């Protein structure tokens, strides 16, 4: 880079950066008088959150002693620093005694820890600003600006999350109480749907809705309707969130194959019941156009977000999901589709099976971290086409080991009509009459085969399918139609 660029200078000296020495002294003193305080505050802060170097050193030694099952007091710390010949570096034994005299109560200690954490975040933001400035000016020209932005976003998220643990060790009592609370909420509801509803009656009944922290795989061969089903589910979840004014249940749809415009066209087609092909070609009547405009106005405010970045990697996907959750709240993620994702770090020597394993593990970890369901579409291997029975099996998943292992739910979309239509016999023959009868029986039907559910039953669910509008719906058989009127 040219040397004519200079970094912007700050008017702040290191001593003027946000800090509170008294809070650090009071907290350390509280720990030295009662080591139980350490366990409470260590979920909020760590050594990096302290501003004063001496306090970093003292906190580190306290951590070492307590981790070994020893007591951390002014006396034991004095002995430790005497052996290490660093007692004078921390101000001598008198400073340790001073810390003990500055101690605050347990309740205050937690508040002091939060103050220390908040000030450390402010310093982190200041340092990040300098790093962003430096990278913008000094990085090589072959580094894409988008890469710099993603790095800054990752650093920003780490600053916001650092030191705050949402997955602490819990007592069995607290875990049971949480389970009872969930069961009570389910009991008080009018339906058995505890998670996010897909609006597909039989699917919700079988799964109980899409649950937080679950990784759900929807797999199928091409032309089975994977994208259509995922779009229907994403729209229904977002629509329900809008209608219930649930600001935390927006949906983020990662469309790695289709553009956002193509996906929006599909949704308009589904809702307006106008062929997406007619919409794209402008083959519309005046009534169709009025209907399309009316539908578009009704769905504009639905909290459905689309990211159509091709070949996105799991790290970038996670970063963007975290950012959206901070800004808008987030209830679910939908990914179309799994095999188009890239791992965070590519290696020429790494097999595709290992790459998929990293991706599925990353998606499951993200679902747990954000406490939301993640629905990912997956391709199936071609071996399905080589069998007489085209119904998919778990072994048909491409790179199936990690996908099956890391997921909570695996279901396959299967439309027998598609295969039967491809093998139509010659008209006028006995085989054609038999074929036509079979086509009439299964026309507009789809099977959703749930072959794995970690917390519930497996089984087959019938859905209706309108190929013209790429729209799935609740299946109502002729024999049972009266039950759903």
Secondary structure, 3 states (H helix, E strand, C coil): CCCCCCCCCCCCCHHHCCCCHHHHHHHHHHHHHCCHHHHHHCCCCCHHHCCCHHHHHHHHHHHHHHHCCCCCCHHHHHHHHHHCCCCHHHCCHHHHHHHHHCCCCHHHHHHHHHHHHHHHHHHHHHHHHHHHHHHHHHCCCCCCHHHHHHHHHHHHHHHHHCCCCCCCCCCHHHHHHHHHHHHHHHHHCCCCCCCECCCCHHHHHHHCCECCCCEEEEECCCCCCHHHHHHHHHHHHHHHHHHCCCCCCCEEEEECCCCHHHHHHHHHHHHHCCCHHHHHHCCCCHHHHHHHHHHHHHHCCCCEEEECCCCCEHHHHHHHHHHHHHHHCCCEEEEECHHHCECCCCCCCCCHHHHHHHHHHHHHHHHHHHCCEEEEEECECHHHCCCCCCCCCHHHECCHHHHHHHCCEEEEEECHHHHHHHCCCCCCCHHHHHHHHHHHHHCCEEEEEEEEECCCCCEEEEEEEEHHHCEEEECCCCCCHHHHC
